[in-house]
Amino acid sequence: MTSYNITKFAVIGAGNMGSGIAQKIATEGFKVVLVDLDDEKVARGIGIIKSMLDQGVERKVFRPAQAEAILANIKGTSDWSKLGDVDLVIEAVFENIDVKKSVFERLSQNCKPTCILGTNTSSFLVKELVDSVTNPERLVGLHYFFHPAKNRLVEVIGHEGTSDEVYRATWASQEAIGKTPIYSADAPGFVVNRYFVPWVNEGVRLLGENVANIATIEWAAKKAFNVGMGPFELMNVTGVPISLHAATSLGDQMGDFYYPGQALKDFCATGEANWPLNGDVDESKYQAIADRLLGATFYVAAQLVEEEVASVLETDIGARVGLRWPKGPFELLNKLGMEQARDLAAAAIADYGLELPKMLQELNHKAAALEAVSSCGNGTVTDLWFQRPDSMNALDQQTIMQFDAKLTAAQLVQKPLILRANGKAFVAGADIKFFVDSLRADNYPAIGNFAGHGQKVFATLAGNEHASVCRAQGLCLGGGAELALATDWIVASPKMMIGFPETGIGIFPGLGGTQRLPRRVGLPIAKYLIYTGQLLNAEKSLEVGLIDAISSFAKLDATCEEWAQNTDYRQGEIEDIKPHVNWVEIWNFFDNNTLDQIMSGEADAMGNTLLEKAIHKMGQKSYHALKMCENLFHEGAPLPLKHALELESRDLQAVFDHADALEGLSALLEGRRPQFEQVASV
Ligand SMILES: NC(=O)c1ccc[n+]([C@@H]2O[C@H](COP(=O)([O-])OP(=O)(O)OC[C@H]3O[C@@H](n4cnc5c(N)ncnc54)[C@H](O)[C@@H]3O)[C@@H](O)[C@H]2O)c1
């Protein structure tokens, strides 16, 4: 078995897509070779990246030094002999099969035999390149979305002969470069374009049939799908000929329903660049337009699932992450109801002699199973998988409910558990909007019920008979950090960041954080982390004992599986924990000083800049929340964990009833600094 560890990348084709893909790889800290036909084209690609980075610096997304470091990770060249030590190549040359084939033949000669070869084709099948590659088990599809430095979605496609190791390594490499991968079978249009291209095309057909003018179709499409651009504006942005090409290619492979509407062909023949978007909106046409767009989308989405190109979940994640639709096709379908969705789909395909997919034919079919948490029980462990990458996997009521149900079912199977997530965050906290809405409606019981349920589920997880592991691949914030703490072992990727920002939004960690954290890292470090909200990276987290291991993305799954077999859990005695040598000063400071001594300036930071920074940060937090944390720490420390955890529930209403909670939570939603109550007496 070959072991693939992808650390060096190459991108072939320094055009719109290739330059963006290389930029993203370099931004995530990896070396990337960017290849084009000649030095001039390479320089043009590097120029595109430079100007993107300059814009980023202007908008303060990057500091100038960061932008320089990103550029330094990119080596532009037209010399293919520079590809010898590369681990993964992503081809992004012209969409021409002969050009692509010749590129893969050349890659086979210039790259090492274990180098994974990926194509970013949008209209060919991956398998069409098999004969151009030596060792075709290393050939994959990696379909990115414009702009690839910003859009997180990538469809990962294996052809029949792609080996499992290659597929897994490719997937891990995409997580490592900050992408949100979804599975797609090797099928025309893969997942997202398969319904997105017909969605655009349906707009064109509505125009061609004189159902409405462009302005009305734009308005209705935006309203029905709650999106920022309708089909015509999107065509203008991406290039109208690209839409014609995409629909033609899908039509060639899938039949008449997918072929471009005549109006699109006619428009392209005029040579005009952009559709005119202005005009009077006729609101009476809304339903007719919405029905057709929805019907076409439902038909294709159901067909995708029936053909096993993607699951219901992946189809929707693709839309939410790749197209930024607030709801994916199946969520829209569930909202409307299966019967109505079937009628709309039937009407949309009426002229094409097509059959409805079975899922839509079956009357009284239950809603499509959309999961905020899914489970997968292959092998020796059960994976519980958070599936809302577009919402940073935040814990809302539905997610907690589904997690509860999946956890209960998983416990019956009697295997160790691995908690995992897709996207930038593992779990980035709780649903802040729900808290704010509940407080504004004077409905504390809703918050109490939510937290009570969360605490119960986390306790069930913590009490799991077999080991539980948190695969912390990204951000673990607030409730997400508390969820991680409820597992036996936390295995982090080098990209993980963990923190407890609650006191900065006027509340305290209420899902076990004030009691489980001191039992992992010791009381003084728990105080430091919760009082300051300081984020820790993976290395620092390992030093303080907050996590148990760090593993590269390539080995993350295997490392989690190893820890899942480890039943030597810690016993949770606070007093046995000793500070790491790098943390002695912080430990002693928070051990020796009360909250009020620190807040009043009485505590001496002895010139330690980290401590001075900590004190400064504490000044920006809610004193009321900090004080409640201090009480919880001290009351809880001597108690058995079970009783200590009850203290959080006891105090929860008091923290949410205080004005600082509504102020802090609202400020977070509104993107401003909170103004907490001043405390004169400290
Ligand atoms: N544009 C999109 O939104 C989008 C989205 C997903 C996938 N794709 C796919 O990505 C690929 C690239 O698309 P693009 O929009 O970046 O095209 P582009 O025309 O902007 O760039 C293609 C680049 O490839 C270079 N090139 C051509 N032949 C080459 C060769 N033999 N060796 C090295 N370099 C070569 C060209 O000089 C050019 O710089 C296509 O397959 C396209 O279908 C595009």
PDBQT file of the ligand as one rigid body, heavy atoms in Angstrom, charges set to zero:
ROOT
HETATM    1  N1  LIG A 701     -14.052  29.332 -15.046  1.00  0.00    +0.000 N 
HETATM    2  C1  LIG A 701     -14.808  28.635 -14.212  1.00  0.00    +0.000 C 
HETATM    3  O1  LIG A 701     -15.710  29.152 -13.545  1.00  0.00    +0.000 OA
HETATM    4  C2  LIG A 701     -14.499  27.165 -14.003  1.00  0.00    +0.000 A 
HETATM    5  C3  LIG A 701     -15.050  26.490 -12.899  1.00  0.00    +0.000 A 
HETATM    6  C4  LIG A 701     -14.696  25.157 -12.703  1.00  0.00    +0.000 A 
HETATM    7  C5  LIG A 701     -13.843  24.527 -13.577  1.00  0.00    +0.000 A 
HETATM    8  N2  LIG A 701     -13.340  25.195 -14.662  1.00  0.00    +0.000 N 
HETATM    9  C6  LIG A 701     -12.413  24.493 -15.543  1.00  0.00    +0.000 C 
HETATM   10  O2  LIG A 701     -11.094  24.910 -15.227  1.00  0.00    +0.000 OA
HETATM   11  C7  LIG A 701     -10.271  24.825 -16.394  1.00  0.00    +0.000 C 
HETATM   12  C8  LIG A 701      -9.570  26.160 -16.630  1.00  0.00    +0.000 C 
HETATM   13  O3  LIG A 701     -10.547  27.144 -16.792  1.00  0.00    +0.000 OA
HETATM   14  P1  LIG A 701     -10.159  28.696 -16.760  1.00  0.00    +0.000 P 
HETATM   15  O4  LIG A 701     -11.442  29.429 -16.696  1.00  0.00    +0.000 OA
HETATM   16  O5  LIG A 701      -9.141  28.931 -15.703  1.00  0.00    +0.000 OA
HETATM   17  O6  LIG A 701      -9.465  28.863 -18.181  1.00  0.00    +0.000 OA
HETATM   18  P2  LIG A 701      -8.429  29.988 -18.649  1.00  0.00    +0.000 P 
HETATM   19  O7  LIG A 701      -8.555  30.051 -20.121  1.00  0.00    +0.000 OA
HETATM   20  O8  LIG A 701      -8.597  31.231 -17.857  1.00  0.00    +0.000 OA
HETATM   21  O9  LIG A 701      -7.018  29.382 -18.276  1.00  0.00    +0.000 OA
HETATM   22  C9  LIG A 701      -6.436  28.267 -18.888  1.00  0.00    +0.000 C 
HETATM   23  C10 LIG A 701      -4.936  28.389 -18.775  1.00  0.00    +0.000 C 
HETATM   24  O10 LIG A 701      -4.355  27.151 -19.177  1.00  0.00    +0.000 OA
HETATM   25  C11 LIG A 701      -3.180  27.454 -19.915  1.00  0.00    +0.000 C 
HETATM   26  N3  LIG A 701      -2.859  26.316 -20.767  1.00  0.00    +0.000 N 
HETATM   27  C12 LIG A 701      -3.485  25.912 -21.889  1.00  0.00    +0.000 A 
HETATM   28  N4  LIG A 701      -2.882  24.798 -22.365  1.00  0.00    +0.000 NA
HETATM   29  C13 LIG A 701      -1.860  24.520 -21.538  1.00  0.00    +0.000 A 
HETATM   30  C14 LIG A 701      -0.870  23.512 -21.514  1.00  0.00    +0.000 A 
HETATM   31  N5  LIG A 701      -0.826  22.569 -22.429  1.00  0.00    +0.000 N 
HETATM   32  N6  LIG A 701       0.036  23.538 -20.532  1.00  0.00    +0.000 NA
HETATM   33  C15 LIG A 701       0.001  24.496 -19.580  1.00  0.00    +0.000 A 
HETATM   34  N7  LIG A 701      -0.916  25.459 -19.555  1.00  0.00    +0.000 NA
HETATM   35  C16 LIG A 701      -1.831  25.480 -20.528  1.00  0.00    +0.000 A 
HETATM   36  C17 LIG A 701      -3.546  28.700 -20.694  1.00  0.00    +0.000 C 
HETATM   37  O11 LIG A 701      -2.397  29.379 -21.174  1.00  0.00    +0.000 OA
HETATM   38  C18 LIG A 701      -4.336  29.475 -19.657  1.00  0.00    +0.000 C 
HETATM   39  O12 LIG A 701      -3.498  30.314 -18.896  1.00  0.00    +0.000 OA
HETATM   40  C19 LIG A 701     -11.186  24.383 -17.499  1.00  0.00    +0.000 C 
HETATM   41  O13 LIG A 701     -11.105  22.999 -17.629  1.00  0.00    +0.000 OA
HETATM   42  C20 LIG A 701     -12.565  24.787 -17.015  1.00  0.00    +0.000 C 
HETATM   43  O14 LIG A 701     -13.606  24.041 -17.571  1.00  0.00    +0.000 OA
HETATM   44  C21 LIG A 701     -13.640  26.500 -14.881  1.00  0.00    +0.000 A 
ENDROOT
TORSDOF 0
